Amino acid sequence: MKKYAFGVDIGGTTCKIGFFETDGHLLDKWEIRTNTAESGASILSDVARAIDNKLAQEGISKEEVEGVGVGVPGPVTSDGVVNRSVNLGWGIVDVEADLGALTGLPVKAGNDANVAALGEMWQGGASGCRDVVMVTLGTGVGGGIIVDGKVVAGYNGAGGEIGHITVSHDEIEPCNCGQYGCLEQYTSATGIVRVAKRKLAKTSEETTLRALPELTAKDIFDAAKAGDEVAIGLVDEVCGILGSALSNIACVTNPEVIVIGGGVSRAGDILIEAIQKHFMETAFHATRDTRFALAGLGNDAGMYGCVKLLLG
């Protein structure tokens, strides 16, 4: 194996690029803007230029580089073709072939949430495990499923889309995906606020949350930690939805560990404990030894996972 590799986590706003040794040591990381103009036509050429510039800066030849791992927000097939990425403006893009041609390096591509799960398995909160479910609670709800050390990508790359499991048949507002009652509508950062606003509109109970001009998920968890009864109830409600959904997933995948990441995970123990409590209430008996852990790599998980995807 060659000494160096790149991990590129392409997001809707920025591309996070990591320069690694292939033993997992991160040497440097930086970001470039994701240019989504003209259906994201320049994204891969911008990434290729950034890689070339880094190699020139370090005085390293491409013969010393194992390749480039890439994470993309959208379904990615096993041969590296993205089938529509709304955040990037892409339709069908053959990331592995196109970026490979631009860089002259081997390229391996995967879904961003799946590679984040790989990163956590390799160097993060699930280190040492081979059966992992990762849930990323951010603006949306992302998911990555690893069975026996391998990502479950599915027939057309949509495996692990945990955020679009239906958890309510009574929802009247659509999810961003067009369906109704998706997990993402209740347990993402925006979903938690949405649940809170609905509850505040229906109750006259005293709560510090009413005084906040721009309510956030962080505000709700902070208020719960401070003993606000309405906030405590909200945390229990959203974690009940998530814990139950995860117990269903555990029936199918039987993970050793479920890793919780994304911005909401910064709430820490109060989040993990509430999810685990509700998980245990509905879990199949043979899955009750599943443990829960906070993600250990933060926003770098995708970059690490991209390299792990490349290395196999």
Secondary structure by P-SEA (a helix, b strand, c coil): ccccbbbbbbcccbbbbbbbcccccccccccccccccccccaaaaaaaaaaaaaaaaaccccccccbbbbbccccccccccccccccccccccaaaaaaaaaccbbbbbccaaaaaaaaaaccccccccccbbbbbbccbbbbbbbccccccccccccccccccccccccccccccccccccccccccaaaaaaaaaaaaacccccccccccccccaaaaaaaaaaccaaaaaaaaaaaaaaaaaaaaaaacccccbbbbbcccccccaaaaaaaaaaaaaccccccccccccccccccaaaaaaaaaaaac
